[in-house]
Amino acid sequence: MSGPDHPRAPRRPGFVRDEGGAYAIEFAFFGSLMVAVMLILIQYAVVHLARQNLNASLQVATRALLTGSFQSENGPTLTQAKVLENMRAMMCGGSGAPAVFFKCENLKIDVQVSTTSFDTNAWNASAVDPSTGNWSKSYGLTYQCPGSQSTAIVRAAVKLPIVAPLFLKLGMDGFKDGAVLLQAASVFRVEPFQKSLTGGC
């Protein structure tokens, strides 16, 4: 006598039990997230190095102005644009300039002489025009020759393109094309120096 028939459970198709593609799906989710985090970290490192580089480059210009050597080599016969071009070249590739993490054409410099020890009016001009999201038309065009024992204010700004502007522009001034603005400034009293026949001020 045969036993009672036991109902068989329905057989599942083979692809339902196949877990061979689970790793590929997990990598698609978490791998892309990990790559994005790595790109953001790398970009943060580039921004940090570029900011340090800008400060170091500004110190090169500060030393040259502080001692009067730059003023002696760039006399009053040169235009402001030419003098600022010479200063930018010195900061980017001149003797003693650090390795550059930004393009030299994206660097703007502004040199002003303060009438008092701490004249805040010289700091008012912004490097970026908030209405256009581009460089301010008045920034990076001024070179007031720092004379002996005068108080000088040197400002430098760099337009730095970034890969992930959505995450990195938080709390940072920037341009409408997604690049961020890096700034550095130096205030110092020029040492006494002897004016040369062809240069100085």
Helices and strands as residue ranges (DSSP letters): H 14-17, H 22-67, H 69-73, H 80-93, G 104-106, E 107-114, G 120-123, E 128-129, E 134-135, E 151-160, H 165-168, E 180-189
